[in-house]
Amino acid sequence: MKLIQTSSHEAENPIELSLRQAFELLEPKLRPPFALTIPNPQEYLLLNKAILYGVLCESHVGKTHMKHLHAIVTDGYFWFVSLLVKVVNELYVKLLEPVKSQLIWVTKELINVLAVGVDGLLVCLLRQIIGGDYSDGNLWLCFEMVSIFMTKWDCLLEVEPMILTSGLYTYLRLLADHCRLLSNPKLEALKQLEVDFCIKVFKEKFPLCLKIGRDLVRLLQDLVHLPKFRTIWKDLVLNCGEFKAQGFSGIPQLYNTRTPSEYMLLRITPEMEAHLRFLLTRVKLGNQKRHQAWFSKKFLFEPNRETLIIDIVRFICCAYHPTNEIIQSDVIPRWAIMGWLFKSCTKNYVEANVKLALLYDWLFFKERADNIMDIEPAMLLMVYSIPRYIDVTHTILEFLFLLMDNYDVEHYDILAKGVSSSFSVLVKRGVIRSLDVLTSCDALSPILKERLGRFLSGRKFEISKELQQACRPADFVSLNSSCMETPLPLTEWQPKCSQGDKFGTISAETKVMISDDAASSHSPLVVAREGQVHDIDNMIHNLGEAIKNSNPMALRTLEELLLLFVSLNYPYVCSF
């Protein structure tokens, strides 16, 4: 009896050896009638190993072995599931076909008894599904796993509801690949089952879907050509109340939620992850070519495997963040790996999706909520591609503006603010010294360079305009005294967007009376009366206190406001 396929020259696998030795040692005790004695911890672990080997290799008596396990279990099946996870992660690609079938069967049995950790086992099995692989074995695993999610729905909700989101992320991504392959009868039944599962999760457990965050939108947009997903998309955009999710306010809520890194791991097999981490932690810059060639030959060269690059890029951006020690070493940086992957694309639709995967977090970046390491690779790839690979810089920057202008026209402000924030934070945190490296680059297209300069200066002007609108002299001429008695929270002080003003107007909540005549007048400002000076003193003091209580960058913000008052030739200054 064997678990895995091995060549004559290969050493025995330690995991298989351990399981087989336990089985051979305890084989007489694995046949009915079973011993009634309670094993000690060491005996219990050995018995779990023996039963697992028996279940996987002796399908004809698999049920007997499971009855034995049910009789002796004392830990909620924790040890048994842990052993299975190790087998899946380290041996799955080598397992014999009958063993794989038994693996799926025993997984279903463990779900039935709500075994501890079975959700982790399902995640491990999902990761063994290879994107762009249309071999019989891979399609079989796709079918078996989605069948488990459909037939064991209620049990999975009891075990761990969030496992449904792992299944949803996986099958949304797989469907995008499966739908591109036309005239394949083997795929039709599978695609229908995948669609049914995803739609079921959306309709019945939408609040769980929100946990996935912004990448849910990215994956869903690849499937809007399918009628059922088009309906979901329309509801998401036009009728979010249809989902009956309390607190859900629409797509911007998803945009503002960073996708947890564990979802990025779902489309990377453990073997692939190990090789990528080796590249990114051990291989020195300059010595990477042979390692990259080996990786490409093993994982990317087969037909249709190129789509894996999309998932690898998301993994590197969001799930692998190097330590400071590695950043400061001569190990190949992430941006260099991105450049290699970018140049490996041969299909236009793959290249477009790779660029989207690289730049996606730029569109919604917020310094407090997001991680700068998600956006760092794209910035450094643009900078370090100058001048030798200026086409890469040009392509990425051009695509960034294309996304900002067209990805979601209704929410352009969100996207523009995200891109602007990305640029400013990358400079602020020292990822690059200055954006002059792009705006002053002679090799860059003049049109693109002008667009970048216009965008950067425009965003600075918009921020300044928002501050000016909030603090115009006319705004404080007729202050309601109540606003000086109680400091306002920052969220109320900030300008609120209105239909008529793209960049925001003063909210009524601030209780500031704005005079239309004063706002539009070009005549010299009237010198403030002594009482007004006192009122403004109080206003500035209270405003400062309010900001301090609700914003960690309070002092800097207050300083900018005071400088702004000076630059506006404020009456308070004129009176002295």
Secondary structure in CASP SS format (residue, H / E / C, confidence):
PFRMAT SS
TARGET T0000
AUTHOR 0000-0000-0000
METHOD secondary structure of the structure
MODEL  1
M C 1.00
K C 1.00
L C 1.00
I E 1.00
Q C 1.00
T C 1.00
S C 1.00
S C 1.00
H C 1.00
E C 1.00
A C 1.00
E C 1.00
N C 1.00
P H 1.00
I H 1.00
E H 1.00
L H 1.00
S H 1.00
L H 1.00
R H 1.00
Q H 1.00
A H 1.00
F H 1.00
E H 1.00
L H 1.00
L H 1.00
E H 1.00
P H 1.00
K H 1.00
L H 1.00
R C 1.00
P C 1.00
P C 1.00
F C 1.00
A C 1.00
L C 1.00
T C 1.00
I C 1.00
P C 1.00
N C 1.00
P H 1.00
Q H 1.00
E H 1.00
Y H 1.00
L H 1.00
L H 1.00
L H 1.00
N H 1.00
K H 1.00
A H 1.00
I H 1.00
L H 1.00
Y H 1.00
G H 1.00
V H 1.00
L H 1.00
C H 1.00
E C 1.00
S H 1.00
H H 1.00
V H 1.00
G H 1.00
K H 1.00
T H 1.00
H H 1.00
M H 1.00
K H 1.00
H H 1.00
L H 1.00
H H 1.00
A H 1.00
I H 1.00
V C 1.00
T C 1.00
D C 1.00
G C 1.00
Y C 1.00
F H 1.00
W H 1.00
F H 1.00
V H 1.00
S H 1.00
L H 1.00
L H 1.00
V H 1.00
K H 1.00
V H 1.00
V H 1.00
N H 1.00
E H 1.00
L H 1.00
Y H 1.00
V H 1.00
K H 1.00
L E 1.00
L C 1.00
E H 1.00
P H 1.00
V H 1.00
K H 1.00
S H 1.00
Q H 1.00
L H 1.00
I H 1.00
W H 1.00
V H 1.00
T H 1.00
K H 1.00
E H 1.00
L H 1.00
I H 1.00
N H 1.00
V C 1.00
L C 1.00
A C 1.00
V C 1.00
G C 1.00
V H 1.00
D H 1.00
G H 1.00
L H 1.00
L H 1.00
V H 1.00
C H 1.00
L H 1.00
L H 1.00
R H 1.00
Q C 1.00
I C 1.00
I C 1.00
G C 1.00
G C 1.00
D C 1.00
Y C 1.00
S C 1.00
D H 1.00
G H 1.00
N H 1.00
L H 1.00
W H 1.00
L H 1.00
C H 1.00
F H 1.00
E H 1.00
M H 1.00
V H 1.00
S H 1.00
I H 1.00
F H 1.00
M H 1.00
T H 1.00
K C 1.00
W H 1.00
D H 1.00
C H 1.00
L H 1.00
L H 1.00
E H 1.00
V H 1.00
E C 1.00
P C 1.00
M C 1.00
I H 1.00
L H 1.00
T H 1.00
S H 1.00
G H 1.00
L H 1.00
Y H 1.00
T H 1.00
Y H 1.00
L H 1.00
R H 1.00
L H 1.00
L H 1.00
A H 1.00
D H 1.00
H H 1.00
C C 1.00
R C 1.00
L C 1.00
L C 1.00
S C 1.00
N C 1.00
P H 1.00
K H 1.00
L H 1.00
E H 1.00
A H 1.00
L H 1.00
K H 1.00
Q H 1.00
L H 1.00
E H 1.00
V H 1.00
D H 1.00
F H 1.00
C H 1.00
I H 1.00
K H 1.00
V H 1.00
F H 1.00
K H 1.00
E H 1.00
K C 1.00
F H 1.00
P H 1.00
L H 1.00
C H 1.00
L H 1.00
K H 1.00
I H 1.00
G C 1.00
R C 1.00
D H 1.00
L H 1.00
V H 1.00
R H 1.00
L H 1.00
L H 1.00
Q H 1.00
D C 1.00
L C 1.00
V C 1.00
H C 1.00
L C 1.00
P H 1.00
K H 1.00
F H 1.00
R H 1.00
T H 1.00
I H 1.00
W H 1.00
K H 1.00
D H 1.00
L H 1.00
V H 1.00
L H 1.00
N C 1.00
C H 1.00
G H 1.00
E H 1.00
F H 1.00
K C 1.00
A C 1.00
Q C 1.00
G C 1.00
F C 1.00
S C 1.00
G C 1.00
I H 1.00
P H 1.00
Q H 1.00
L H 1.00
Y H 1.00
N C 1.00
T C 1.00
R C 1.00
T C 1.00
P C 1.00
S H 1.00
E H 1.00
Y H 1.00
M H 1.00
L H 1.00
L C 1.00
R C 1.00
I C 1.00
T C 1.00
P H 1.00
E H 1.00
M H 1.00
E H 1.00
A H 1.00
H H 1.00
L H 1.00
R H 1.00
F H 1.00
L H 1.00
L H 1.00
T H 1.00
R H 1.00
V C 1.00
K E 1.00
L C 1.00
G C 1.00
N C 1.00
Q C 1.00
K H 1.00
R H 1.00
H H 1.00
Q H 1.00
A H 1.00
W H 1.00
F H 1.00
S H 1.00
K H 1.00
K H 1.00
F H 1.00
L H 1.00
F C 1.00
E C 1.00
P C 1.00
N C 1.00
R H 1.00
E H 1.00
T H 1.00
L H 1.00
I H 1.00
I H 1.00
D H 1.00
I H 1.00
V H 1.00
R H 1.00
F H 1.00
I H 1.00
C H 1.00
C H 1.00
A C 1.00
Y C 1.00
H C 1.00
P C 1.00
T C 1.00
N H 1.00
E H 1.00
I H 1.00
I H 1.00
Q C 1.00
S C 1.00
D C 1.00
V E 1.00
I C 1.00
P C 1.00
R H 1.00
W H 1.00
A H 1.00
I H 1.00
M H 1.00
G H 1.00
W H 1.00
L H 1.00
F H 1.00
K H 1.00
S C 1.00
C C 1.00
T C 1.00
K C 1.00
N H 1.00
Y H 1.00
V H 1.00
E H 1.00
A H 1.00
N H 1.00
V H 1.00
K H 1.00
L H 1.00
A H 1.00
L H 1.00
L H 1.00
Y H 1.00
D H 1.00
W H 1.00
L H 1.00
F H 1.00
F C 1.00
K C 1.00
E C 1.00
R C 1.00
A C 1.00
D C 1.00
N C 1.00
I H 1.00
M H 1.00
D H 1.00
I H 1.00
E H 1.00
P H 1.00
A H 1.00
M H 1.00
L H 1.00
L H 1.00
M H 1.00
V H 1.00
Y H 1.00
S C 1.00
I C 1.00
P C 1.00
R C 1.00
Y C 1.00
I H 1.00
D H 1.00
V H 1.00
T H 1.00
H H 1.00
T H 1.00
I H 1.00
L H 1.00
E H 1.00
F H 1.00
L H 1.00
F H 1.00
L H 1.00
L H 1.00
M H 1.00
D H 1.00
N H 1.00
Y C 1.00
D C 1.00
V H 1.00
E H 1.00
H H 1.00
Y H 1.00
D H 1.00
I H 1.00
L H 1.00
A H 1.00
K H 1.00
G H 1.00
V H 1.00
S H 1.00
S H 1.00
S H 1.00
F H 1.00
S H 1.00
V H 1.00
L H 1.00
V H 1.00
K H 1.00
R C 1.00
G C 1.00
V C 1.00
I C 1.00
R C 1.00
S C 1.00
L C 1.00
D H 1.00
V H 1.00
L H 1.00
T H 1.00
S C 1.00
C C 1.00
D C 1.00
A C 1.00
L C 1.00
S C 1.00
P H 1.00
I H 1.00
L H 1.00
K H 1.00
E H 1.00
R H 1.00
L H 1.00
G H 1.00
R H 1.00
F H 1.00
L H 1.00
S H 1.00
G H 1.00
R H 1.00
K H 1.00
F H 1.00
E H 1.00
I H 1.00
S H 1.00
K H 1.00
E H 1.00
L H 1.00
Q H 1.00
Q H 1.00
A H 1.00
C H 1.00
R C 1.00
P H 1.00
A H 1.00
D H 1.00
F H 1.00
V C 1.00
S C 1.00
L E 1.00
N C 1.00
S C 1.00
S H 1.00
C H 1.00
M H 1.00
E H 1.00
T C 1.00
P C 1.00
L C 1.00
P C 1.00
L H 1.00
T H 1.00
E H 1.00
W H 1.00
Q C 1.00
P C 1.00
K E 1.00
C E 1.00
S E 1.00
Q C 1.00
G C 1.00
D E 1.00
K E 1.00
F E 1.00
G E 1.00
T E 1.00
I C 1.00
S C 1.00
A H 1.00
E H 1.00
T H 1.00
K C 1.00
V E 1.00
M C 1.00
I C 1.00
S C 1.00
D H 1.00
D H 1.00
A H 1.00
A H 1.00
S H 1.00
S C 1.00
H C 1.00
S C 1.00
P C 1.00
L C 1.00
V C 1.00
V C 1.00
A C 1.00
R C 1.00
E H 1.00
G H 1.00
Q H 1.00
V H 1.00
H H 1.00
D H 1.00
I H 1.00
D H 1.00
N H 1.00
M H 1.00
I H 1.00
H H 1.00
N H 1.00
L H 1.00
G H 1.00
E H 1.00
A H 1.00
I H 1.00
K H 1.00
N H 1.00
S H 1.00
N C 1.00
P C 1.00
M C 1.00
A H 1.00
L H 1.00
R H 1.00
T H 1.00
L H 1.00
E H 1.00
E H 1.00
L H 1.00
L H 1.00
L H 1.00
L H 1.00
F H 1.00
V H 1.00
S H 1.00
L C 1.00
N C 1.00
Y C 1.00
P H 1.00
Y H 1.00
V H 1.00
C H 1.00
S C 1.00
F C 1.00
END
